[in-house]
Amino acid sequence: MSRSGPGCETGLVNKAEKLKIIPMKIQHKLTLTSSLVFGLVFTMASVLIYLNFTRSAESIFFAELSRTASLTAMFYLEEDELSTKEFKPIEKKFIASTVNQEIRLYDKAGQIHYGEADPDTNITSKILKTIRAKSQYNFKVGNAFYYAIYYRDNQGSFSIIIKAKNPALEAQETELVRILVIALLIGIFVIVALSYSLSKYAYSPVRNMIDQVKLVDMTGKNHQLTYQKTSDELEDLFKEFNSMLEKVYQNIQIQKNFISHASHELKSPLASIVGNLEVLLQKDRDILEYKNVNRHVLKDAERLEKVLQNLLVLAGLDHRDHAMIKEERFDEILWEVLDQIAKEYPLSKISVNWQLPEDSGEMLIYACVYTQMYIALYNLIENAVKFSDLKPVNVSLRHLDGRLVVEISDEGIGIDPSELKYITEPFYRGQNVSRTSGNGLGMAIASKILENHDIKMSIESKLGIGTVITLLF
């Protein structure tokens, strides 16, 4: 039977908490990684050093044993062929060389002929065959070194095998291992200390950035991170982050202005409608007064409706519908806009300056959404007409490197240079346009439409002289 209850659940939660992975800072990761890499590289290098040392030392020791084997052959087998005078130096060398060494001479039958009488279990018949086949042979069993030669003499053929141990080599190997281990431990300690210090120094600008970011308040003033000029990737990171902060701050200010202006534009007609209706309901009125108030209410309602329609249009521009994009003739859209403006502003003075060559038909064909392009052109030309105070407005068409260029210029009130960067924000209106009707959405809509159609718009303006808007397709 299984049991479950609050105690079991608590136990599972505690186990899950214990299994949580503790996050590691980049500084600690760098220290750990560098230490592991150093440890691995040093260990591999130490193994190679140890193997090369032992191989070299063993080769030297085997070379010494080979000389001992030759002396043994001369001592045991050539004694009968040498004089006493010639044999004495060989005997001295032999006695000096064979201290702590075991010597055995095996005949062809595998029997010990001279030397140590006790057989060596490491010397097998297979080993003796190998010695006879190779003439010289050496091998190692445990800490015992064996060197053998196959020597032919008038007494017969013998396998001379020298067995010896090398305590000095064993001590050297042990000491070498100890030195390498100590060097590894010291090296890892030094690497950890250096890596930690260097990573702490290297990431101090990042920690500085984190501390500054924690204090950033985007709803207040524009905040920029301070940093040292280092001409490296960190300086680039600070610059990009400051650029991002600037954009975020500008967007927040645009949103705040949008809310402020939108509230004002929506509040004014609503307040006017409410005021007119309250006055109308205070007492009975004649038909003429009713009609007059209704006209004002209708005018404010239309104004409110236009604001809401423009807001819907502006909101819809954030979602591109590629299915609606078709190739249209720009001149046909332009003529339709000019006809409509002529009906709504009969006193306007608009001239068209055509500077395109006769074979410019393909240049006038542009992939766009017809209604959106119509709205953008209408808003730009209508603004020029409204703020020109019945002065001439000129629309010119020319080409630049095979691309269509449209200029809309007027001789109106102009725009203050300090206000140009805000002119495309929703509901923004210049300080000198209070006498002209509008809601500050026309330029925002036109700018968004042109941006969606990859049409570059530039504005040049001087107060009291006029404005020039250039569209580069």
C-alpha positions as CSV (number, residue, x, y, z in Angstrom):
1,M,0.0,0.0,0.0
2,S,1.4,3.4,-1.0
3,R,1.2,6.3,1.4
4,S,0.9,10.0,0.5
5,G,0.3,13.1,2.5
6,P,1.7,16.5,3.5
7,G,4.9,15.0,4.9
8,C,5.7,13.2,1.6
9,E,5.0,16.3,-0.4
10,T,7.3,18.3,1.9
11,G,10.0,15.8,1.5
12,L,9.8,15.9,-2.3
13,V,9.9,19.7,-2.3
14,N,13.0,19.6,-0.1
15,K,14.7,17.1,-2.4
16,A,13.8,19.3,-5.4
17,E,15.3,22.3,-3.7
18,K,18.5,20.4,-3.1
19,L,18.7,19.4,-6.7
20,K,18.4,23.0,-7.9
21,I,21.4,24.1,-9.9
22,I,23.2,27.0,-8.3
23,P,23.8,29.7,-10.9
24,M,27.5,30.4,-11.6
25,K,28.8,33.9,-12.5
26,I,30.8,34.3,-15.6
27,Q,33.8,35.3,-13.6
28,H,33.7,32.0,-11.7
29,K,33.1,30.1,-14.9
30,L,36.2,31.6,-16.4
31,T,38.3,30.8,-13.4
32,L,37.1,27.2,-13.3
33,T,37.5,26.7,-17.0
34,S,41.0,28.2,-17.1
35,S,42.0,26.1,-14.1
36,L,40.7,22.9,-15.7
37,V,42.4,23.6,-19.0
38,F,45.7,24.3,-17.2
39,G,45.4,21.2,-15.1
40,L,44.6,19.1,-18.2
41,V,47.5,20.5,-20.3
42,F,50.0,20.3,-17.4
43,T,49.0,16.7,-16.6
44,M,49.5,15.7,-20.2
45,A,52.8,17.5,-20.3
46,S,53.8,15.8,-17.0
47,V,52.9,12.4,-18.4
48,L,55.0,13.0,-21.5
49,I,57.9,14.3,-19.4
50,Y,57.7,11.2,-17.2
51,L,57.5,8.8,-20.1
52,N,60.4,10.4,-21.9
53,F,62.5,10.5,-18.8
54,T,61.9,6.8,-18.0
55,R,62.5,5.7,-21.6
56,S,65.7,7.7,-21.8
57,A,67.0,6.4,-18.4
58,E,66.1,2.8,-19.2
59,S,67.9,3.1,-22.6
60,I,71.0,4.4,-20.8
61,F,70.8,1.5,-18.2
62,F,70.3,-1.1,-21.0
63,A,73.4,0.3,-22.7
64,E,75.4,-0.2,-19.5
65,L,74.0,-3.8,-19.3
66,S,75.1,-4.4,-22.9
67,R,78.7,-3.5,-22.0
68,T,78.4,-5.8,-19.0
69,A,77.1,-8.6,-21.2
70,S,80.1,-8.2,-23.6
71,L,82.5,-8.2,-20.6
72,T,80.8,-11.3,-19.3
73,A,81.4,-13.1,-22.6
74,M,85.0,-12.2,-22.6
75,F,85.4,-13.1,-18.9
76,Y,83.8,-16.5,-19.1
77,L,84.4,-17.6,-22.7
78,E,87.6,-15.9,-23.8
79,E,89.6,-16.6,-20.7
80,D,91.3,-19.6,-22.3
81,E,92.3,-17.6,-25.3
82,L,93.9,-14.7,-23.4
83,S,97.1,-14.3,-21.5
84,T,97.1,-13.6,-17.8
85,K,98.3,-10.0,-18.5
86,E,95.5,-9.4,-21.0
87,F,92.9,-11.1,-18.8
88,K,93.6,-9.0,-15.6
89,P,92.1,-5.7,-16.9
90,I,89.0,-7.5,-18.1
91,E,88.6,-9.2,-14.8
92,K,88.8,-5.8,-12.9
93,K,86.3,-4.2,-15.2
94,F,84.0,-7.3,-14.9
95,I,84.1,-7.3,-11.1
96,A,83.4,-3.6,-11.0
97,S,80.6,-3.8,-13.5
98,T,78.7,-6.8,-12.1
99,V,78.1,-5.6,-8.6
100,N,74.4,-6.2,-7.7
101,Q,73.8,-8.0,-11.0
102,E,72.9,-11.6,-11.8
103,I,74.7,-13.3,-14.7
104,R,73.6,-16.5,-16.4
105,L,75.0,-18.2,-19.4
106,Y,72.7,-20.6,-21.2
107,D,73.9,-23.2,-23.6
108,K,71.9,-24.4,-26.7
109,A,70.0,-26.9,-24.6
110,G,68.8,-24.1,-22.3
111,Q,70.8,-25.2,-19.3
112,I,72.8,-22.8,-17.2
113,H,76.4,-23.1,-18.1
114,Y,78.0,-20.4,-16.0
115,G,76.8,-17.8,-13.5
116,E,73.9,-17.9,-11.1
117,A,72.9,-21.5,-10.6
118,D,69.3,-20.9,-9.7
119,P,67.0,-20.7,-12.7
120,D,65.1,-17.4,-13.3
121,T,61.4,-18.0,-13.9
122,N,61.3,-14.9,-16.1
123,I,63.7,-16.5,-18.6
124,T,61.7,-19.0,-20.5
125,S,62.5,-21.2,-23.5
126,K,60.6,-18.7,-25.6
127,I,62.9,-15.9,-24.4
128,L,66.0,-18.0,-25.2
129,K,64.7,-18.6,-28.7
130,T,64.1,-14.9,-29.2
131,I,67.7,-14.2,-28.0
132,R,69.2,-16.7,-30.5
133,A,67.0,-15.2,-33.3
134,K,67.9,-11.5,-32.6
135,S,71.4,-11.9,-31.2
136,Q,70.6,-8.9,-28.8
137,Y,67.5,-8.6,-26.8
138,N,66.4,-6.6,-23.7
139,F,63.2,-6.5,-21.7
140,K,61.9,-5.5,-18.3
141,V,59.8,-7.4,-15.8
142,G,58.6,-5.3,-12.9
143,N,61.6,-3.4,-11.6
144,A,64.1,-5.9,-13.0
145,F,66.0,-5.2,-16.2
146,Y,67.2,-8.0,-18.5
147,Y,69.8,-7.7,-21.2
148,A,70.9,-10.6,-23.4
149,I,73.3,-11.3,-26.2
150,Y,73.9,-14.5,-28.2
151,Y,77.6,-15.2,-28.2
152,R,79.4,-17.8,-30.4
153,D,82.7,-19.2,-29.2
154,N,85.0,-22.1,-29.8
155,Q,83.4,-23.7,-26.8
156,G,79.9,-23.3,-28.4
157,S,77.1,-20.8,-28.6
158,F,75.7,-19.3,-25.5
159,S,73.0,-16.9,-24.4
160,I,74.4,-14.4,-21.9
161,I,71.7,-12.8,-19.8
162,I,72.3,-10.0,-17.3
163,K,69.7,-9.2,-14.7
164,A,69.9,-6.1,-12.6
165,K,67.9,-3.6,-10.7
166,N,68.4,0.2,-10.6
167,P,67.4,1.6,-7.3
168,A,68.7,5.1,-8.3
169,L,66.4,5.1,-11.3
170,E,63.4,4.2,-9.1
171,A,64.3,6.9,-6.7
172,Q,64.6,9.4,-9.5
173,E,61.3,8.4,-11.0
174,T,59.6,8.8,-7.6
175,E,61.2,12.2,-7.1
176,L,60.2,13.3,-10.5
177,V,56.5,12.3,-9.9
178,R,56.6,14.2,-6.6
179,I,58.1,17.3,-8.2
180,L,55.5,17.2,-11.0
181,V,52.6,16.8,-8.6
182,I,53.8,19.7,-6.5
183,A,54.3,21.8,-9.6
184,L,50.7,20.9,-10.7
185,L,49.2,21.9,-7.4
186,I,51.2,25.2,-7.3
187,G,50.4,25.9,-10.9
188,I,46.6,25.4,-10.3
189,F,46.7,27.6,-7.3
190,V,48.5,30.4,-9.2
191,I,46.2,30.0,-12.2
192,V,43.1,30.2,-10.0
193,A,44.4,33.3,-8.3
194,L,45.4,35.0,-11.6
195,S,42.2,34.0,-13.4
196,Y,40.0,35.2,-10.6
197,S,41.9,38.5,-10.4
198,L,42.0,39.1,-14.1
199,S,38.3,38.1,-14.7
200,K,37.3,40.3,-11.8
201,Y,39.2,43.2,-13.4
202,A,37.9,42.3,-16.9
203,Y,34.3,42.1,-15.8
204,S,34.3,45.2,-13.6
205,P,32.8,47.3,-16.5
206,V,30.0,44.8,-16.8
207,R,29.3,44.9,-13.1
208,N,29.4,48.7,-13.4
209,M,26.8,48.5,-16.2
210,I,24.6,46.2,-14.1
211,D,24.7,48.6,-11.2
212,Q,23.8,51.6,-13.4
213,V,21.0,49.7,-15.2
214,K,19.5,48.9,-11.8
215,L,19.1,52.7,-11.2
216,V,17.7,53.6,-14.6
217,D,14.2,55.1,-14.4
218,M,12.9,55.4,-18.0
219,T,9.8,57.3,-16.8
220,G,12.0,60.2,-15.7
221,K,14.8,62.0,-17.5
222,N,16.9,60.5,-20.2
223,H,19.5,58.3,-18.6
224,Q,22.9,57.4,-20.2
225,L,25.4,55.0,-18.9
226,T,28.9,56.3,-18.1
227,Y,31.9,54.3,-19.1
228,Q,35.6,54.6,-19.8
229,K,37.0,54.9,-23.3
230,T,38.7,51.6,-23.8
231,S,38.3,51.1,-27.6
232,D,37.2,47.5,-27.2
233,E,34.0,45.4,-27.3
234,L,32.9,46.6,-23.9
235,E,32.9,50.2,-25.1
236,D,30.9,49.1,-28.1
237,L,28.4,47.4,-25.8
238,F,28.0,50.5,-23.7
239,K,27.4,52.6,-26.8
240,E,24.8,50.2,-28.2
241,F,23.1,50.1,-24.8
242,N,23.1,53.9,-24.6
243,S,21.6,54.0,-28.1
244,M,18.9,51.5,-27.0
245,L,18.2,53.6,-23.9
246,E,17.8,56.7,-26.0
247,K,15.4,54.9,-28.3
248,V,13.4,53.5,-25.4
249,Y,13.3,57.0,-23.8
250,Q,12.1,58.6,-27.1
251,N,9.4,55.9,-27.5
252,I,8.2,56.5,-23.9
253,Q,8.1,60.2,-24.5
254,I,6.2,59.6,-27.7
255,Q,3.7,57.5,-25.9
256,K,3.3,60.1,-23.1
257,N,2.8,62.8,-25.7
258,F,0.4,60.6,-27.7
259,I,-1.7,60.0,-24.6
260,S,-1.7,63.7,-23.7
261,H,-2.6,64.9,-27.2
262,A,-5.1,62.1,-27.7
263,S,-6.8,63.0,-24.5
264,H,-7.0,66.6,-25.5
265,E,-8.2,65.9,-29.0
266,L,-10.9,63.6,-27.8
267,K,-11.8,65.7,-24.8
268,S,-12.4,68.9,-26.6
269,P,-15.3,67.8,-28.9
270,L,-16.8,65.7,-26.2
271,A,-16.8,68.7,-23.8
272,S,-18.3,70.9,-26.5
273,I,-21.1,68.4,-27.2
274,V,-21.9,68.0,-23.5
275,G,-21.8,71.8,-23.0
276,N,-24.2,72.5,-25.9
277,L,-26.6,69.8,-24.8
278,E,-26.6,71.0,-21.2
279,V,-27.4,74.6,-22.4
280,L,-30.1,73.2,-24.7
281,L,-31.8,71.4,-21.9
282,Q,-31.9,74.2,-19.4
283,K,-35.1,75.6,-20.9
284,D,-37.3,75.3,-23.9
285,R,-35.9,76.7,-27.1
286,D,-37.4,77.7,-30.5
287,I,-36.7,75.6,-33.6
288,L,-34.0,77.9,-34.8
289,E,-31.9,77.6,-31.6
290,Y,-32.4,73.8,-31.7
291,K,-31.1,73.7,-35.2
292,N,-28.1,75.9,-34.4
293,V,-27.1,73.8,-31.4
294,N,-27.5,70.6,-33.4
295,R,-25.2,72.0,-36.1
296,H,-22.5,72.6,-33.4
297,V,-23.0,69.2,-31.9
298,L,-22.9,67.5,-35.4
299,K,-19.7,69.4,-36.2
300,D,-18.0,68.3,-33.0
301,A,-19.3,64.7,-33.5
302,E,-17.8,64.7,-37.0
303,R,-14.5,66.0,-35.6
304,L,-14.6,63.2,-33.0
305,E,-15.4,60.7,-35.7
306,K,-12.5,61.9,-37.9
307,V,-10.1,61.6,-35.0
308,L,-11.2,58.0,-34.3
309,Q,-11.0,57.1,-37.9
310,N,-7.5,58.4,-38.2
311,L,-6.5,56.5,-35.0
312,L,-7.9,53.3,-36.6
313,V,-6.0,54.0,-39.8
314,L,-2.8,54.6,-37.8
315,A,-3.2,51.4,-35.8
316,G,-3.8,49.4,-38.9
317,L,-0.6,50.6,-40.5
318,D,1.4,48.5,-38.0
319,H,0.3,45.3,-39.8
320,R,1.4,45.1,-43.4
321,D,-1.0,43.2,-45.7
322,H,1.2,42.1,-48.6
323,A,-1.8,40.7,-50.5
324,M,-3.1,44.3,-51.0
325,I,0.1,45.5,-52.6
326,K,-0.2,45.9,-56.3
327,E,1.6,47.9,-59.0
328,E,-0.1,51.2,-59.4
329,R,0.6,54.3,-61.5
330,F,1.7,57.1,-59.2
331,D,0.5,59.9,-61.5
332,E,-3.0,58.6,-61.5
333,I,-3.1,58.6,-57.7
334,L,-1.7,62.1,-57.7
335,W,-4.3,63.5,-60.1
336,E,-7.1,61.9,-58.0
337,V,-5.7,63.6,-54.9
338,L,-5.4,67.0,-56.6
339,D,-9.0,66.7,-57.9
340,Q,-10.3,66.0,-54.4
341,I,-8.3,68.8,-52.8
342,A,-9.6,71.2,-55.5
343,K,-13.1,70.3,-54.5
344,E,-12.5,70.8,-50.7
345,Y,-10.3,73.8,-51.1
346,P,-11.5,75.7,-54.2
347,L,-9.4,78.7,-53.4
348,S,-6.1,76.7,-53.3
349,K,-3.4,77.4,-55.8
350,I,-1.6,74.2,-56.7
351,S,0.7,73.8,-59.7
352,V,2.4,70.6,-61.0
353,N,5.9,70.8,-62.3
354,W,6.6,67.8,-64.5
355,Q,10.3,67.3,-65.1
356,L,10.2,63.6,-66.1
357,P,11.3,62.5,-69.6
358,E,8.7,61.2,-72.0
359,D,9.7,57.5,-71.5
360,S,9.2,57.6,-67.8
361,G,6.2,55.4,-67.7
362,E,8.0,52.5,-65.9
363,M,9.3,54.9,-63.3
364,L,5.8,56.0,-62.4
365,I,4.7,52.4,-61.7
366,Y,5.2,51.5,-58.0
367,A,4.1,48.5,-55.9
368,C,1.9,49.9,-53.2
369,V,-1.5,49.8,-51.5
370,Y,-3.6,52.3,-53.5
371,T,-5.7,53.6,-50.7
372,Q,-2.8,54.1,-48.3
373,M,-0.7,55.9,-51.0
374,Y,-3.7,58.1,-51.7
375,I,-4.1,59.0,-47.9
376,A,-0.4,59.8,-47.6
377,L,-0.3,62.1,-50.6
378,Y,-3.6,63.7,-49.6
379,N,-2.4,64.5,-46.1
380,L,0.9,66.0,-47.3
381,I,-0.7,68.2,-50.0
382,E,-3.6,69.1,-47.7
383,N,-1.2,70.3,-45.0
384,A,0.7,72.4,-47.6
385,V,-2.6,74.0,-48.7
386,K,-3.9,74.6,-45.2
387,F,-0.7,76.2,-43.9
388,S,0.2,78.2,-47.0
389,D,-2.6,80.8,-46.4
390,L,-3.8,80.7,-50.0
391,K,-0.2,81.1,-51.3
392,P,0.9,78.9,-54.2
393,V,1.7,75.2,-53.6
394,N,4.0,73.4,-56.0
395,V,4.2,69.7,-56.7
396,S,7.2,68.7,-58.8
397,L,8.1,65.3,-60.2
398,R,11.7,64.5,-61.3
399,H,14.1,61.6,-61.3
400,L,17.4,60.9,-59.6
401,D,19.5,57.9,-60.8
402,G,16.4,56.3,-62.3
403,R,14.3,56.8,-59.2
404,L,11.2,58.9,-58.8
405,V,11.5,62.1,-56.7
406,V,8.4,64.1,-55.6
407,E,8.6,67.5,-54.0
408,I,5.8,69.3,-52.3
409,S,6.7,72.9,-51.5
410,D,4.7,75.8,-50.1
411,E,5.2,79.4,-49.0
412,G,3.3,79.1,-45.7
413,I,4.1,79.7,-42.1
414,G,6.9,77.1,-41.9
415,I,8.0,74.9,-39.0
416,D,10.3,75.7,-36.2
417,P,13.6,73.7,-36.6
418,S,13.4,72.5,-33.0
419,E,9.9,71.0,-33.8
420,L,10.9,69.1,-37.0
421,K,11.9,65.9,-35.2
422,Y,8.5,65.7,-33.5
423,I,6.4,66.5,-36.6
424,T,5.6,62.9,-37.4
425,E,4.5,62.0,-33.9
426,P,0.8,61.3,-33.4
427,F,-1.2,64.4,-32.2
428,Y,1.8,66.6,-32.3
429,R,1.1,70.2,-33.6
430,G,3.5,73.1,-33.8
431,Q,3.1,76.1,-31.7
432,N,2.3,78.3,-34.7
433,V,-0.7,76.3,-36.0
434,S,-3.3,76.9,-33.3
435,R,-5.4,79.0,-35.7
436,T,-5.6,76.1,-38.3
437,S,-7.9,73.2,-37.7
438,G,-6.5,69.7,-37.4
439,N,-5.7,66.9,-35.0
440,G,-2.0,66.3,-35.5
441,L,-2.5,62.8,-37.1
442,G,-2.1,63.6,-40.8
443,M,1.8,63.7,-40.8
444,A,2.0,60.6,-38.5
445,I,-0.2,58.6,-40.9
446,A,1.6,59.8,-44.0
447,S,5.0,59.1,-42.4
448,K,4.0,55.6,-41.4
449,I,2.6,54.8,-44.9
450,L,5.7,56.0,-46.6
451,E,7.9,54.0,-44.3
452,N,5.9,50.9,-45.0
453,H,6.3,51.5,-48.8
454,D,10.1,52.1,-48.5
455,I,9.8,55.7,-49.5
456,K,12.2,58.1,-47.9
457,M,10.7,61.4,-46.7
458,S,12.8,64.5,-45.8
459,I,11.5,67.8,-44.6
460,E,13.1,71.2,-44.8
461,S,11.4,74.3,-43.4
462,K,12.0,77.8,-42.3
463,L,9.6,79.9,-40.2
464,G,7.7,82.5,-42.3
465,I,9.3,81.2,-45.6
466,G,7.7,77.8,-46.2
467,T,8.3,74.0,-46.2
468,V,9.7,71.6,-48.7
469,I,8.8,67.9,-48.4
470,T,10.8,65.5,-50.6
471,L,9.8,61.9,-51.3
472,L,12.5,59.5,-52.8
473,F,10.9,56.3,-54.2
